[in-house]
Amino acid sequence: MSGVDDLPGWAALIVSLLLILGSSIVLIGALGLLRLPTFYQRMHGPAITITLGAGCLLIASMVFFTVGQSRLVIHEVIISGFLLMTAPVVSMLIMRAAVYRDLRARKGESGATDGGVYTIGEEEVNSPAPGER
């Protein structure tokens, strides 16, 4: 098979719809990264949309190559599994590192204390940060 020219109409429709859906989801995540004001809000756009957008793109690739080679191609399943296991963990670790960084710097206005999970005591907020004494 030489490529897109020999792809059946039903497969081309499925592949193109999945590519459009996946790329628009990734675009929405990128716009969220650009438009949201704080670091903690900016993390949500890419963290949530990367798995769904990349999943649509990988399924489109799987359909394209399965139909094109007339055999089941499942290499994308391994990529999807790796992505689904690592993306949430990496996002969580980045968020936690930012929270601990802001708590150490005593930045109460950064959003690290929103939700009441982490708190900075009043005496800590008014005292200078370590190294500024």
N, C-alpha and C positions, 0 to 999 in steps of 0.2 A: 504494500500500500504506500502510495507516494505522499499522502498528507490529507489536507482538508478537502481537496477536490473529490476524492473518492469516498468521503464519509457520507453515510446515509442521512437523509433529511431529518429523521427522528433523532438521531444521535447528535447531529449538528445543532438542532434546536435545544436539546438538553444541555449540551456543553456550553452553548452561548448563553443560555439563561443562568446557568450556574456561574459562569465567568462574570456576567453582569452583576448578579446578586452578590457574589463574593467581593468583587472590586468595589461595589458601592458600600458594602458594610465596612471594608477596610478604610475607604475614604471618609466615612462618617466618624470612625475612630480617630483618624488623623485630624479631622476638623475639631473634634473634641479636645485633642491634645493642644491644638493651637488656640482655641477660644476660651477654655475654662480658666478662671483666674488663679487658683492656688495649685500648688504641687499635688496635694492630695486629691483634688478634683480632677486634675489632668491625668492622673494615673488610671482613672476609671475608663476613659475612652479606649485607649489601646489594650488595656488588660482584659476587658470584656469582649471587645470585638475581634481581637486577633484570632481567637479560637474558632469562632463562627465563620469569619471571612476566609481564613486559611482553610477551614474545613470544606467550604464550598469550592474553593479553587482546587483543592486536592481531589475532591470527588469528580470535578470536571476533567481533570487530568486522567483520573482512573477510567472514566467512561470513554474518553477520546482514545486512549491507548488500548483499552480492551476491545473496542469495536475495530480499531485500526489494525490490530495484530491478530484478530479472531481467536484470542485466548484471554483468560482471566489475568489481568495485571493488577497486583495488589501491593506493589512497593509503597504506594501512597498510604496504605494502612499503617505501616511501620512509622512513617513520618507523622501521620496524624496522632498515633499513640504517643510518640515522643513529645509532640507539641502539646497535647492535652495533659500530659504529666508534668511538663516543665513550666509552661507559661503561667499557671496560677501560683506555683511555688516561687518563681522568680519575682512576680508582681508583689507577693506578700513580703518577700525578703527586702525588696526595695522600699516598700512602705514602712516596714518596721525599722529599717536603718534610718529613714528620714525622721520618723517619730523620735527615736532615741537621740538623733543628732539635734533636733529641735528642743527636746527636753534638757539635754546637757547644756545647750546654749541659752536655756531659759527663755525661749521664744514662745510666749503664751499666745500671741496673736497669729502664729503661723498656721493654726488649725490642728496642731498635735493634740490639744486638749479637748477638741470638739467631741461630743458624745459621752464625756465623763469617764472614759476608760482610763486615761492617763491624766494626772493632775499635777500642777505645780503649786506648792503652798505659797501663801502670800509672802512669808518671810523669804522664800527662795526667789520670788519674782523681783523683789526690791533689792536683794543683795547682788553684788557684782558676780559675773560669771567667773569660773576658775581661770586664774592667770591674769585677771584684771584688778587684783587687789592691791 
